[in-house]
Amino acid sequence: MKIIIVGTHQTGSTRLYNLIRTIYKKKNINFIAGWNLNPNNFEDNSNIISKVHSYNIDNLQKFDYIIMPIRNILDSCISRNKRFGVNFKKSCYSNIDLFYKFEKHCKFIFKYEEYSINLINKLCIDLNINLNTIEIIEIMKEVNDLFNDTQIPDKDDNNNEFYKNTLLSKHHNTSNGQINKFINKMNINEIKLLLDDKKILDFMKYCNYI
C-alpha cells in the first residue's frame, strides 16, 4: 500500500501521518515513511507513507490511497499565522484551494474535530487493517506522547533523527490541539471580515462548520 497525505496546512496532517505510521508499527507492517516520497524510488511492493501539502495531480496515480485532513480554516489560519506569519485571509484561501484541488481524488477526508476512536476505526477498515478498540486507544496514546517526547526538536530539522521519523517539531504545536480557538484568539471584527468573504463563507458552509 502506497499512502499519501496531501493538502491543507495546520490541519493535523502531522498527527495523521504519525497515526498511520503507528498503526503500521502496531501491526508489524514494514514501511518507509517521510516527506514527499517518490514511489518510483522504491520496490513496487513497498509500503510507503508520504506527506506533502501540494502535489502534481498527474502523479497521484502512483499512490494507492490518498488522504487529506481538514480543519476549521479559522483555527488553521491562526496556527499558520503564529507559525509562519501568514495573513489570515491568505491562509484561508490557500487551504480552500488545496482542499478543492485534492477533494475528488481523496479516498478519505480526515476531519480534525472528529478525531476519535470511531474515526480511526473507519480509517483502519478503509486500509484493510484490523484493530480492536484497546489497540486503537494504545495507538492514540502513543501518538499523543510523541508531542511531549523529550527528543522533539524546537524547529523542523532534517538532520535530526526524531524529526526525520515523525516530521514533528515543537514549532508544529501552536495551541495543543485546541478546537474553535478562533473564538478567543481573534477579535470579532477579524472574524466578521473573514466571514464576510464569500469564498471563505461558502467553504465553511460546504464543510459544515457553519
N, C-alpha and C positions, 0 to 999 in steps of 0.2 A: 504494500500500500504506500503510495506517494501522496503525502498530505501537504497542502499549502494553506497558510493562514494569511489572508490578504485584507487590504482595505484600511479602514478608518483609524485615525490617530487617537491616543489616550482613551481607548475604549476597552481596555483589558486584554489586548492581544498578547501581551507577555504572559499574563496569567493563563490564558488559554493555551499558549504554546507550552508552558510548563505543565499544565494539566495533562495534555496529551502525552508529553514525554513521560510523566509519572505513571500514567495508565499503562504505557508500553513497558516501563520498568516493572510494574506490578505483575504483569503477565509474562515477564521474562522474554519479551519480544526484542530481538536485536534491531537497532535502528540507528540512523545517522540524523542528527538534528543541527540546525544552525540558521543563520541569517541568509536569505536569498540563495538557497542551494539550487544548483542546476542538476536535474535528474540525469542529464546526459553524461555527467561526470562519474556516475556510479553504475554498478551492475543493475540489470533490468529487474532482478528480484529483490533489490534493496528496499528496505522500509525507510522512507525519508519523511522528516517533519521539517518544513521550511516556513520561515516567517518573513514577510515583507509587506510594505504598505501599498506601493504601486507596482504594477506588473503588466507586461505586454499580454494582451488578451489572447493573441495567437499562440503564445507559448503555454497558456494554461492547460492545453490538452496533454501536456507532458505529465500532469498530475491526475491521480485517480479521484482525489477528494479535495474540494475547495471549500473553505470555511471562512466566515467573516464575523467578527464581533461587532456589535452595535451598542451604543450608549446614548443617553440623552445628550444631545450636542451642546446644550448649555453647560452641562457639567464638564464635558470634554474640552470645551474651549477655555474654561477656567484653568484646567490642568495644563493645557498646551501653552497658555499664556504665562503661567507660573514657570514652566519648564524651559520654554524657548522664547518667550516674549512675543508670541504671535497674536496679532489683533483678534479680538473675539469674533467679529464678523467674518474675517478671512478664514479663521479656523473652522467656523461653522460651514462656510461654503466649500472648503476643501473636503471635509468629511461627507457632506452631501454628495459631492461629485464622485468621490471614491465609492460610496455606497451604491449609487446608481450604476456606476461603471461595472461593478462586480456582482450585483444582486442576482441577475438572471443566470449567472454562471455558478453560483454557490449551491452546494448541496445542504448546507446547514448555516443558519444565522444564529449566532450565539449572543443572546441579549444579556448585557451586563447586569441589569437589575433583576434578572430571573435566575442568576447563578444559584444553583441548589442541587440537592441530590437528584431530584427529578430531571432537571435539565441535563445533568451529566449522564444519567442513565439513558436518556434519549440519544445522546451523542454516542454512547458506547454501543447501543443497539445499531445505530447507523454504521458504526465502524466494525460491526460484527464481533464485538468483544463482550464476553460475559463477565459481569462483575456483580457481586451481591452488595447489599446496602452497606454493610460494615466495611467492605473493601473500598467503596466509594468514599465513605467518611474518612478512612485512613488516608486515602489519596488527597482529599481536600485538606486534611491536617498537614500533610507533608508539603503541599503547595503553599499553604499559609506560612509554614515555618521557614520557607525559602526567603520570605520578605523580611525576616528577622535574623537571618543567618549572620554569624559573626564574620564570615568571609566576604560578604557582599561589598563590592567596591562603591565608593562615593559616586562615581560617574562611569558612563559607558567606557569600557576599556578592552579592546580586542586582544590585548596581551595578557589579560587576566583570565585564568582558567575558569573561575567561577562564572564570570561574565560570558565567556565563550560557550559554556554549557547551558546557561539559563537565560542569556540575553537580558539579565536583570541587574540593575544598579539602584542605589538609594535615590538617584535622580528620577527614577520612574515613579516613585511613590510621592504624590503631591497632596493626598488627602486621606490616606489609609482606607481607600475604597468607599468613601462616603457617597451616598446617593442623594440626589436633589440638593446638592451643596450650593447650587446657584441661588437658592432662596436666601441664604445668609451671606454668600460671598459676592453677590452682585447687588448694586443698588437698583431700586425699582425702575429708574429711568433707563439704565443699561438693559434691563430685561425687556422693557417696553420697546426700546429701539430695535432690539433683535426680533421680537415677535411681531413688530410692525412690518418686517421684511417678508414679502410673500413667499420667497423661496424657502426661507427658514420655517415660517409658519406651516406651509404646505408639507414640508418634510416631517415636522413634528407631528402633524396630524396623520401622515401616512404611516409613521412608525408607532402610532398610538401613544404618544407622550402627551398629547392634548386631545 
